[in-house]
Every structure is written in structure tokens, then in C-alpha cells.
Amino acid sequence: MFMATKTITIMDDAYDLLTDNKLKEESFSEEIRRIFSKKKAKKLSDFFGIISKETGEAMIRDLKRTRKEQMKLTRKRLAK
């Protein structure tokens, strides 16, 4: 199978980004495919560290409170 090749010009900082993020034994073409084919499907680990521990704990407290209130409302409706 013959593969056509294209030459592209990119800035040094863009090349550095590609080089820094390229997996071992991965070609630049494979890296570009990996990055752009999964653009919409992010791993959970991609989100680690984006909020502070305090904010995360506050979110969990709010979620627990909301669930508790929702359960009370559900029980009320079912009791009718």
C-alpha cells in the first residue's frame, strides 16, 4: 500500500508540543491521529487537578445534600 506524504510547516513551539506529547515508538502521524480522533472522548484523568480540593469537597457536600432532599421528596410522593 502506497502512502502519500505531505510536508507541513509549523512553528517551533508547535513542534515542541508534538515532540513533548508523542508516545514512545509513535510517529508524528500516529500522534496527530491519536490526538484528533479522541478529541471528544477525554479520559477522566485529563480532568484531575482542575479544581481545588476544597472546591471538590464543597461539591460533594452539595451533591449529598441535594440527593438527601431528593430522596425526601421521592418518599413523600410515594406515600401519597
TAURHU-V217109 format. One record per residue. N is the residue number from 1. SS is DSSP state (H for helix, E for strand, - for the rest). Layout:
BEGIN
n = <N	N>
ss = <SS	SS>
END
This chain:
BEGIN
n = <1	2	3	4	5	6	7	8	9	10	11	12	13	14	15	16	17	18	19	20	21	22	23	24	25	26	27	28	29	30	31	32	33	34	35	36	37	38	39	40	41	42	43	44	45	46	47	48	49	50	51	52	53	54	55	56	57	58	59	60	61	62	63	64	65	66	67	68	69	70	71	72	73	74	75	76	77	78	79	80>
ss = <-	-	-	-	-	-	-	-	-	-	-	H	H	H	H	H	H	H	H	H	H	-	-	-	-	-	-	H	H	H	H	H	H	H	H	H	H	-	-	-	-	-	-	H	H	H	H	-	-	-	-	-	H	H	H	H	H	H	H	H	H	H	H	H	H	H	H	H	H	H	H	H	H	H	H	H	H	H	H	->
END
